[in-house]
Amino acid sequence: MTMSSDVVSADEAEHLAQVARPSSSQRDTEDLRERLERWMAAKVPAGSSVTVGDVTLPAANGMSSETILFDATWDGEHHPMVARVAPAATTMPIFPTYDLEAQFRTMAQVREHSDVPVPSVYWSESGSDALGAPFFVMERISGQVPPDVMPYTFGSWVTEATPEQRLTLQNSSVKILAHLHAIEKPLERFDFLQLPGSGSTAREALSAHIADQRRFYEWTVADGARSPLIERCLDWAEANNPADDSPAVLSWGDSRIGNVMYQDFEPAAVLDWEMATLGPRELDLGWMVFQHRFFEDFAGLANLPGLPDFLRLQDVADTYADLTGYTPTDLEFYTTYAAIRHATVMYRVQARAIAFGQAETPADPDDMIMHRATVTTMLDGTYWEGVK
């Protein structure tokens, strides 16, 4: 399966991947260190003296909040830490809003009520005085992350692993979703994630989710060209909403392996909760499968072997059913819906790249969707014919 009618080189595919994950920071690290140290002085136990060590600004694996790595010491104890900072409006953020407090609360609740390996969260700061934007601080955990640039399907520790190791990674990743979805009283514990117009069932929650995606699309195109393909996609999603009256569960939202740190192919830290919501179980399953398909199709464009036996739709569904006793339904719909959601994200990413001079405006707005051909064939029902 390819994402366009043209075959591109590995270098061109790398460029596309870099545009898809834009990240930059002009912050002065010494200034950040001093700011963090002053702020933390009021957070550590009274009478304690805090010292913040060197600050590092890594290249982001994702494309949203800014990440700041640092070490802090107080009461004779060393604490490796991460601060996640909301992006400034001048960076042309990918999403309309960044509710860092909701992410903080979600992580705290998931850690308390499940076995999902979520880092400990220390403090949440809603003001902008300390770092110029809201942020929260969590523990820093070591591990390996499947890379986005170059995509892990191009050659990485994932492709170099044995089939048995990749199976461990795959099954343990699906287990994350099984444990998340098993959290009891999700509507009570995560009421702050409820979307406008949502309800207690999967169908009601998905209807609210689709409506929210349409609002996101309208925000994305407010100052630019509209996308006939995305509008067709959203109409399709509304018309094909599965008749699922099972209870809504906590949905991670950005359930891709690139948001997990692994140790020995087992999850050590589950990250990036900004898209968390309440919804159908299949929302996370479809997103996990599609996010792999996105990179797998990139590998096909570059004439690379990729990982065709990894995170296959039926394998993921079967593993989830074995773990939970629940048989996922309508997964082709949810994988297509994931591609639709990602299309709007990519549309915004490309608009951002154009605004910053990294890309040119295409004659056809739908060409701003990197996986346009994938979305089209999914809507037409022919995508899976070319996928093992």
C-alpha positions as CSV (number, residue, x, y, z in Angstrom):
1,M,0.0,0.0,0.0
2,T,1.4,3.4,-0.9
3,M,0.5,6.9,0.2
4,S,0.7,8.4,-3.3
5,S,1.1,7.4,-6.8
6,D,4.8,8.3,-6.8
7,V,7.7,6.3,-5.3
8,V,9.9,8.5,-3.2
9,S,13.5,8.0,-2.0
10,A,14.4,7.3,1.6
11,D,15.8,10.9,1.8
12,E,12.5,12.4,0.6
13,A,10.6,10.2,3.1
14,E,12.8,11.4,5.9
15,H,12.0,15.0,4.9
16,L,8.3,14.2,5.0
17,A,8.7,12.6,8.4
18,Q,10.6,15.6,9.7
19,V,7.9,18.0,8.5
20,A,5.4,15.7,10.3
21,R,7.2,16.1,13.6
22,P,8.2,19.8,13.7
23,S,9.8,20.9,16.9
24,S,12.1,23.7,17.9
25,S,13.0,25.8,20.9
26,Q,14.9,29.1,21.2
27,R,14.9,29.0,25.0
28,D,18.1,29.7,26.9
29,T,18.8,26.6,29.0
30,E,20.6,28.5,31.8
31,D,17.7,30.9,32.1
32,L,15.3,27.9,32.3
33,R,17.5,26.3,35.0
34,E,17.3,29.5,37.1
35,R,13.5,29.8,36.6
36,L,12.9,26.2,37.5
37,E,15.1,26.5,40.6
38,R,13.2,29.6,41.9
39,W,9.8,28.0,41.2
40,M,10.7,24.7,42.8
41,A,11.9,26.4,46.0
42,A,8.3,27.0,46.9
43,K,7.3,23.4,46.0
44,V,9.7,21.3,48.0
45,P,9.2,20.7,51.7
46,A,9.6,23.8,53.9
47,G,13.2,24.3,55.0
48,S,14.6,22.3,52.1
49,S,17.1,23.7,49.7
50,V,16.7,22.8,46.1
51,T,19.3,22.7,43.3
52,V,18.4,22.3,39.7
53,G,21.2,20.9,37.5
54,D,21.8,21.2,33.7
55,V,18.7,21.6,31.6
56,T,18.3,19.8,28.2
57,L,15.9,20.5,25.4
58,P,15.6,17.3,23.4
59,A,14.3,17.0,19.9
60,A,10.7,16.1,20.4
61,N,9.4,12.7,19.4
62,G,5.9,14.1,19.2
63,M,4.7,17.4,17.9
64,S,3.0,19.2,20.7
65,S,4.1,20.3,24.1
66,E,7.7,21.4,24.7
67,T,9.8,19.0,26.8
68,I,12.4,20.1,29.3
69,L,14.7,17.5,30.9
70,F,16.5,18.4,34.2
71,D,17.7,17.0,37.5
72,A,16.8,18.4,40.9
73,T,18.2,17.7,44.3
74,W,16.6,18.4,47.7
75,D,16.9,16.8,51.1
76,G,19.9,14.9,49.8
77,E,17.9,13.0,47.2
78,H,18.4,13.2,43.4
79,H,15.3,13.4,41.2
80,P,15.5,13.0,37.4
81,M,12.6,15.1,36.1
82,V,10.7,16.2,33.0
83,A,8.7,19.4,32.5
84,R,6.0,19.5,29.8
85,V,5.2,23.0,28.8
86,A,2.3,24.3,26.7
87,P,3.4,25.7,23.4
88,A,3.4,29.5,22.7
89,A,0.9,30.8,20.2
90,T,3.8,32.1,18.2
91,T,4.9,28.5,17.5
92,M,1.6,27.9,15.6
93,P,0.6,24.9,17.8
94,I,-0.9,21.8,16.3
95,F,-4.0,21.8,18.6
96,P,-6.3,24.7,19.6
97,T,-5.8,24.3,23.4
98,Y,-3.3,22.5,25.7
99,D,-4.9,21.5,29.0
100,L,-1.8,20.6,31.0
101,E,-3.8,20.3,34.2
102,A,-6.1,17.7,32.6
103,Q,-3.0,15.7,31.5
104,F,-1.6,15.9,35.0
105,R,-4.8,14.7,36.6
106,T,-5.2,11.9,34.0
107,M,-1.7,10.6,34.7
108,A,-2.2,10.7,38.4
109,Q,-5.5,8.8,38.2
110,V,-4.2,6.2,35.8
111,R,-1.2,5.6,38.0
112,E,-3.4,5.2,41.1
113,H,-6.1,3.0,39.6
114,S,-4.3,0.7,37.2
115,D,-1.0,-1.2,36.5
116,V,-0.2,1.0,33.5
117,P,3.4,2.3,34.0
118,V,2.7,6.0,34.1
119,P,5.5,8.3,35.5
120,S,4.9,9.9,38.9
121,V,3.6,13.4,38.6
122,Y,5.0,16.0,41.0
123,W,3.3,19.4,40.4
124,S,1.1,21.2,38.0
125,E,1.5,25.0,37.3
126,S,-1.4,26.7,35.7
127,G,0.2,30.2,35.6
128,S,2.7,31.6,33.1
129,D,5.0,33.5,35.4
130,A,7.5,30.7,36.0
131,L,8.2,29.5,32.4
132,G,6.0,31.7,30.2
133,A,3.3,29.1,29.9
134,P,1.5,26.4,32.0
135,F,3.4,23.2,32.6
136,F,3.6,20.2,34.8
137,V,6.6,18.2,36.2
138,M,6.9,14.4,36.3
139,E,9.6,11.9,37.0
140,R,12.0,11.0,34.2
141,I,12.3,7.4,33.3
142,S,14.9,5.8,31.1
143,G,14.1,3.6,28.2
144,Q,13.9,3.2,24.4
145,V,11.3,4.9,22.3
146,P,10.4,3.8,18.7
147,P,11.7,6.8,16.7
148,D,9.6,9.0,14.5
149,V,12.5,10.5,12.5
150,M,13.6,8.4,10.8
151,P,10.4,6.3,11.3
152,Y,11.1,3.1,13.2
153,T,10.0,1.0,10.2
154,F,13.1,2.4,8.2
155,G,15.6,0.7,10.5
156,S,15.8,0.9,14.2
157,W,16.1,-1.1,17.4
158,V,12.5,-2.3,16.6
159,T,13.4,-3.6,13.1
160,E,16.7,-5.1,14.5
161,A,14.8,-7.0,17.2
162,T,14.0,-10.7,16.8
163,P,10.4,-11.7,15.9
164,E,10.0,-12.9,19.4
165,Q,11.1,-9.6,20.9
166,R,8.7,-7.6,18.6
167,L,5.9,-9.9,19.6
168,T,6.6,-9.1,23.2
169,L,6.6,-5.4,22.4
170,Q,3.3,-5.8,20.5
171,N,1.5,-7.8,23.1
172,S,2.7,-5.7,26.0
173,S,1.6,-2.5,24.2
174,V,-1.9,-4.0,23.6
175,K,-1.9,-4.9,27.3
176,I,-1.6,-1.1,28.1
177,L,-4.9,-0.6,26.4
178,A,-6.5,-3.6,28.2
179,H,-5.4,-2.2,31.6
180,L,-6.5,1.3,30.8
181,H,-10.0,0.2,29.6
182,A,-10.4,-1.9,32.8
183,I,-10.2,1.2,35.1
184,E,-13.5,1.3,37.0
185,K,-15.8,4.3,37.2
186,P,-14.2,6.1,34.3
187,L,-17.0,8.6,33.9
188,E,-16.6,9.5,37.6
189,R,-12.8,9.5,37.8
190,F,-12.2,11.2,34.5
191,D,-15.3,13.5,34.3
192,F,-13.0,16.4,33.3
193,L,-12.3,14.6,30.0
194,Q,-15.9,14.4,29.0
195,L,-16.5,16.1,25.6
196,P,-19.6,18.4,25.1
197,G,-22.7,16.3,24.3
198,S,-21.2,13.0,25.3
199,G,-22.9,10.3,27.3
200,S,-22.2,7.0,29.1
201,T,-22.2,4.7,26.0
202,A,-19.6,4.1,23.4
203,R,-21.9,5.4,20.6
204,E,-22.7,8.6,22.5
205,A,-19.0,9.2,23.3
206,L,-18.0,8.6,19.7
207,S,-20.7,11.0,18.4
208,A,-19.2,13.7,20.7
209,H,-15.7,12.8,19.5
210,I,-16.6,13.1,15.9
211,A,-18.3,16.5,16.6
212,D,-15.1,17.5,18.4
213,Q,-13.0,16.5,15.4
214,R,-15.2,18.7,13.2
215,R,-14.6,21.6,15.5
216,F,-10.8,20.9,15.3
217,Y,-11.0,20.8,11.5
218,E,-12.9,24.1,11.4
219,W,-10.3,25.7,13.6
220,T,-7.5,24.3,11.4
221,V,-8.9,25.8,8.2
222,A,-10.2,29.1,9.7
223,D,-7.5,31.1,8.0
224,G,-6.8,28.9,5.0
225,A,-8.0,26.6,2.3
226,R,-10.6,24.0,3.2
227,S,-10.1,20.3,2.5
228,P,-12.9,18.5,0.5
229,L,-11.4,15.2,1.5
230,I,-11.5,15.8,5.2
231,E,-15.0,17.1,5.0
232,R,-16.1,14.0,3.1
233,C,-14.3,11.9,5.8
234,L,-16.2,13.6,8.6
235,D,-19.5,13.1,6.9
236,W,-18.6,9.4,6.4
237,A,-17.7,9.0,10.1
238,E,-21.0,10.6,11.2
239,A,-23.0,8.3,8.8
240,N,-21.1,5.1,9.8
241,N,-21.0,5.6,13.6
242,P,-21.2,2.0,14.9
243,A,-24.3,1.0,16.9
244,D,-22.4,0.3,20.1
245,D,-24.2,0.7,23.4
246,S,-21.4,-0.7,25.5
247,P,-20.0,1.5,28.3
248,A,-17.5,4.2,27.4
249,V,-14.1,3.7,28.9
250,L,-11.0,5.9,29.4
251,S,-9.3,6.3,26.1
252,W,-5.6,7.2,26.0
253,G,-6.2,9.0,22.7
254,D,-2.7,9.0,21.3
255,S,-2.2,5.2,21.7
256,R,0.9,4.7,19.6
257,I,4.1,2.9,20.5
258,G,6.1,6.1,19.8
259,N,4.5,7.4,23.0
260,V,5.9,4.6,25.1
261,M,9.3,4.1,26.6
262,Y,10.4,0.4,26.6
263,Q,12.8,-1.6,28.7
264,D,13.5,-5.1,27.3
265,F,10.5,-4.7,25.0
266,E,8.1,-4.1,27.9
267,P,6.6,-0.7,28.6
268,A,8.4,1.3,31.2
269,A,6.6,4.6,30.8
270,V,3.4,5.5,29.0
271,L,3.5,9.2,27.9
272,D,1.5,11.9,26.1
273,W,-2.0,12.1,27.4
274,E,-3.1,15.3,25.8
275,M,-5.7,13.5,23.6
276,A,-7.1,11.4,26.4
277,T,-10.9,11.3,26.5
278,L,-13.8,8.9,27.2
279,G,-14.9,6.7,24.3
280,P,-15.2,3.3,22.8
281,R,-12.4,0.7,23.4
282,E,-11.8,0.5,19.7
283,L,-10.8,4.2,19.5
284,D,-7.4,3.3,21.0
285,L,-7.1,0.0,19.2
286,G,-7.8,1.6,15.8
287,W,-5.3,4.5,16.5
288,M,-2.6,2.0,17.5
289,V,-3.0,0.0,14.4
290,F,-3.2,3.0,12.1
291,Q,-0.2,4.8,13.5
292,H,1.9,1.7,12.6
293,R,0.2,1.6,9.2
294,F,1.2,5.2,8.7
295,F,4.9,4.5,9.1
296,E,4.6,1.1,7.4
297,D,3.2,2.9,4.3
298,F,6.2,5.3,4.5
299,A,8.5,2.3,4.3
300,G,6.7,1.1,1.2
301,L,7.2,4.5,-0.4
302,A,10.9,4.2,0.2
303,N,11.0,0.6,-1.1
304,L,12.0,-0.7,2.3
305,P,10.8,-4.0,3.8
306,G,9.2,-2.4,6.8
307,L,7.4,-4.5,9.4
308,P,4.5,-6.1,7.7
309,D,4.0,-8.7,10.4
310,F,3.9,-6.2,13.2
311,L,0.7,-4.7,14.9
312,R,-1.6,-6.3,12.3
313,L,-5.3,-5.5,12.8
314,Q,-6.5,-9.0,13.6
315,D,-3.5,-9.8,15.7
316,V,-4.1,-6.8,17.9
317,A,-7.8,-7.6,18.1
318,D,-7.2,-11.2,19.1
319,T,-4.6,-10.3,21.8
320,Y,-7.0,-7.7,23.2
321,A,-9.8,-10.3,23.3
322,D,-7.6,-12.8,25.1
323,L,-6.6,-10.2,27.7
324,T,-10.0,-8.7,28.4
325,G,-12.7,-11.2,27.3
326,Y,-14.1,-8.4,25.1
327,T,-14.1,-9.0,21.3
328,P,-13.5,-5.7,19.5
329,T,-15.9,-4.8,16.8
330,D,-16.0,-2.5,13.7
331,L,-12.2,-2.2,13.7
332,E,-12.0,-1.2,10.1
333,F,-14.2,1.7,10.8
334,Y,-12.1,2.7,13.8
335,T,-8.8,2.4,11.8
336,T,-10.3,4.5,9.1
337,Y,-11.5,7.0,11.7
338,A,-8.0,7.1,13.0
339,A,-6.7,7.9,9.6
340,I,-9.3,10.7,9.3
341,R,-8.3,12.2,12.7
342,H,-4.7,12.0,11.6
343,A,-5.5,13.7,8.3
344,T,-6.6,16.9,10.1
345,V,-3.5,16.8,12.3
346,M,-1.3,16.4,9.1
347,Y,-3.3,19.2,7.5
348,R,-2.4,21.5,10.4
349,V,1.2,20.3,10.4
350,Q,1.6,21.1,6.7
351,A,0.0,24.5,7.2
352,R,2.5,25.1,9.9
353,A,5.4,24.0,7.7
354,I,4.1,26.4,4.9
355,A,3.9,29.2,7.4
356,F,7.5,28.7,8.5
357,G,8.8,28.3,5.0
358,Q,9.5,24.5,5.2
359,A,7.0,23.7,2.4
360,E,5.2,25.3,-0.4
361,T,1.4,25.7,-0.8
362,P,0.1,23.0,-3.1
363,A,-2.4,23.7,-5.9
364,D,-4.8,21.1,-4.4
365,P,-5.4,21.6,-0.7
366,D,-5.9,17.9,-0.2
367,D,-2.3,17.3,-1.1
368,M,-1.5,18.8,2.4
369,I,-2.6,15.4,3.7
370,M,0.5,13.2,3.7
371,H,-1.5,10.0,3.6
372,R,-4.2,11.2,1.2
373,A,-4.1,8.0,-0.9
374,T,-4.4,5.9,2.2
375,V,-7.5,7.8,3.5
376,T,-9.1,7.7,0.0
377,T,-8.7,3.9,-0.3
378,M,-9.9,3.4,3.2
379,L,-13.1,5.3,2.4
380,D,-13.5,3.3,-0.8
381,G,-13.0,0.1,1.1
382,T,-10.0,-1.1,-1.0
383,Y,-7.1,-0.3,1.4
384,W,-7.0,-3.6,3.2
385,E,-6.8,-5.5,-0.1
386,G,-3.1,-4.5,-0.4
387,V,-2.3,-5.2,3.2
388,K,-1.4,-8.6,4.7
